[in-house]
Amino acid sequence: MTEEKKNAWLTALLLVLIGVSIFLLNAHTPLMMDDYDYSFSWSTGERLSGLADILASQAVHYRQWGGRSVVHFFAQLFLYLGKPVFNAANTLMYQLLLIEIVYLGGKREMRSDWRLLMIAHVLLFFTVPFFGVTFLWLDGACNYLWGTALALLPLIIGKSERESGFFDTESVRGWLALPLCFLAGWTNENTACGVLAACLLLLIWDAYSRRGIRAWRIASLIAQALGVMVLLLAPGNFVRPSEPSGRSMIMELLYRAAVVTYCGIRYAGIPAIAALGLFAAAYRRKTKVRSVWFAVLCGAALLCAYALVGSPQISDRTFTGVLALAIAALLSACADVMKKPGKKDAAAGLLLMLCVTCSAGLALRDVKAHEAAWRAQEERILSAAGEEQAVISSVLSDSRFTMDIVIAQDAAQWPNSTLSRYYGIEIMGQ
């Protein structure tokens, strides 16, 4: 068997092992918190009853709460279809995100290199402190895993066009690139805005470098910008209540910039610093590097991060897109200095895959324990059927693969109010 075939088989095996691990983790992550809210139509207040009801629900959600209609459409769709459907679909989406990261970072001849895939998965699986919130929890995954995977599509299309890849065919340019770029813009505020700015800068650079600019690239950028406008100009973004900080506008912006810098270093610092160090070392040794594309990935990561300065709320999970782009930049630097995999690399790859699979088993233990604790609370609710109220406890997380389920003491407070509606009995916290 040739080394190329070995590499292809190892890549396929790694994707299967990752898929099995993520599927099992998803299967044992219960519905939690916001999932109960989005199980009801924002239009009728009743349980979701079909596709038309989901669309009507998102129309009201757009006017009353926010512009993330695309990702919340997926959330409500999966809540209607059932958790098993989500488990399978979310596993595929996680694999797709890994493939996107490898595609963005890898060279044309290294797109199926298992080593790059391993680096991307290890960095996500072992360094993301909010892995369960972003990649396993239904509502969180639809917002941040699905939102990130969709938001990165314009960069995928842009790289493919530069390398005469799949998206360079006439039919895809005309019928697929434009709607995909529009949806990519209508996903997640900071990631979509950062990717849009990076695509614009890349277009300007290509024009400055006298590289031929095709009309469909400009049209795709316009479609992407329209998607971002639909996202940002949603009436719900302006009517949703927010707590005043008490700081002046300038101090507030400086405060947000400081928070973004801290969180960016904390969550994406490892791949970003490694990428810059590796690129600098390769440049000093006069190794051929793809400096423009590396700058695009690093710039996109920074733009996605600092787009959050304009957001009144900055949470850890919003750095998912920043981390994905930082990992892609690292893979870009790795691909420039890596040699083709040899005979010894295959054995090392199998050993690494075994270690990663065992680590996934430990993660599954944590997720199962968290699931059992929440199931026990649900049993208390169900066993109180016919009574006036059910008293349950919060289930706190002690793992990055799970999340806190905090129950208020007052039945009128959230999430008790939603749980009461969901189960048909008043819920009280201990």
Disulfide bonds with the S-S distance in Angstrom:
none
